[in-house]
């Protein structure tokens, strides 16, 4: 009986992660980036296969937790190499990620990388900060370190 | 005084946050190099006197995107080296940042995969910087015009990282075919998701 309960809990857990981590198209991502907000949007592009991305994830989790003036979105690029999002679901639940996670469900990056950010070469990790109130943006194509995100948020806040 | 310090600080942060924009654009003349190959010999583009051009691929040992393209890179050289358009792979990554990028590991991979093209170690990362390599795999197609090597294509190998069969646009093949046919290159720049170059910390 106990085993059945555990299995049900695991299955339900799996479903809830799947439900919380939607596959989205480019238009939805653009809407997420452009919708006016009082918070600075911190959009991180990552993948479960990208070691420096995983290393810097705790910095984003910390911002998500600590800063009421910032909203973190972690955009997984995993679909580019692997059509099955299961790896992302498992990763999110194993790491207990609290930030918003979405999976970009698009092929042929040459068609959409520039539409997200012209400065972006496509290299991971990459992070885009957007203040919809004053139109300021900051784009960084490198691994971030302790304190970098706080500085970047403050730079575009006012 | 406070204001000056503040604006100086703001400037520092501004510069620290902005990417260093250098490297080649299409039409630029590319530099030659002297880099150590996995066989221990030093290789230059000038060594290839009969080459009509080169497929220079910044590639590495560990990146999953590089791994996905590995057999396609081998196939590119098999197809174009006999047409005097050889492929040269260069690893720009610092093993200080990512252990798996060591020269020994390059040697092992080249042997295991049977590389019949150079796999060069850009230890100082100066060539990656000069070219403007940002990620792996990142391709620069160079066309020899007189004594100069002109950059004619920068970007991805094709439009499908997952598998070669699913690729509908083979950018590098198309560019090289056009050059070999004496035509201008029609698609000169593309982008793909890749692994950022592992730069040494300054």
HADDOCK unambig.tbl for C-alpha pairs under 7 A between the chains (distance, minus, plus):
assign (segid A and resid 49 and name CA) (segid B and resid 64 and name CA) 6.79 0.50 0.50
assign (segid A and resid 80 and name CA) (segid B and resid 161 and name CA) 6.65 0.50 0.50
assign (segid A and resid 80 and name CA) (segid B and resid 162 and name CA) 6.90 0.50 0.50
assign (segid A and resid 81 and name CA) (segid B and resid 161 and name CA) 5.88 0.50 0.50
assign (segid A and resid 81 and name CA) (segid B and resid 162 and name CA) 4.82 0.50 0.50
assign (segid A and resid 82 and name CA) (segid B and resid 162 and name CA) 6.77 0.50 0.50
assign (segid A and resid 108 and name CA) (segid B and resid 159 and name CA) 5.20 0.50 0.50
assign (segid A and resid 108 and name CA) (segid B and resid 160 and name CA) 6.19 0.50 0.50
assign (segid A and resid 109 and name CA) (segid B and resid 191 and name CA) 6.59 0.50 0.50
assign (segid A and resid 109 and name CA) (segid B and resid 192 and name CA) 5.25 0.50 0.50
assign (segid A and resid 109 and name CA) (segid B and resid 193 and name CA) 6.51 0.50 0.50
assign (segid A and resid 110 and name CA) (segid B and resid 190 and name CA) 5.69 0.50 0.50
assign (segid A and resid 110 and name CA) (segid B and resid 191 and name CA) 4.72 0.50 0.50
assign (segid A and resid 110 and name CA) (segid B and resid 192 and name CA) 5.76 0.50 0.50
assign (segid A and resid 121 and name CA) (segid B and resid 134 and name CA) 6.73 0.50 0.50
assign (segid A and resid 121 and name CA) (segid B and resid 191 and name CA) 6.20 0.50 0.50
assign (segid A and resid 122 and name CA) (segid B and resid 191 and name CA) 6.15 0.50 0.50
assign (segid A and resid 122 and name CA) (segid B and resid 192 and name CA) 5.26 0.50 0.50
assign (segid A and resid 122 and name CA) (segid B and resid 193 and name CA) 4.36 0.50 0.50
assign (segid A and resid 122 and name CA) (segid B and resid 194 and name CA) 5.96 0.50 0.50
assign (segid A and resid 123 and name CA) (segid B and resid 134 and name CA) 6.61 0.50 0.50
assign (segid A and resid 123 and name CA) (segid B and resid 135 and name CA) 5.27 0.50 0.50
assign (segid A and resid 123 and name CA) (segid B and resid 193 and name CA) 5.65 0.50 0.50
assign (segid A and resid 123 and name CA) (segid B and resid 194 and name CA) 4.70 0.50 0.50
assign (segid A and resid 123 and name CA) (segid B and resid 195 and name CA) 5.14 0.50 0.50
assign (segid A and resid 123 and name CA) (segid B and resid 196 and name CA) 4.54 0.50 0.50
assign (segid A and resid 124 and name CA) (segid B and resid 194 and name CA) 6.18 0.50 0.50
assign (segid A and resid 124 and name CA) (segid B and resid 195 and name CA) 5.22 0.50 0.50
assign (segid A and resid 124 and name CA) (segid B and resid 196 and name CA) 5.25 0.50 0.50
assign (segid A and resid 125 and name CA) (segid B and resid 196 and name CA) 6.74 0.50 0.50
assign (segid A and resid 140 and name CA) (segid B and resid 17 and name CA) 6.62 0.50 0.50
assign (segid A and resid 140 and name CA) (segid B and resid 19 and name CA) 6.90 0.50 0.50
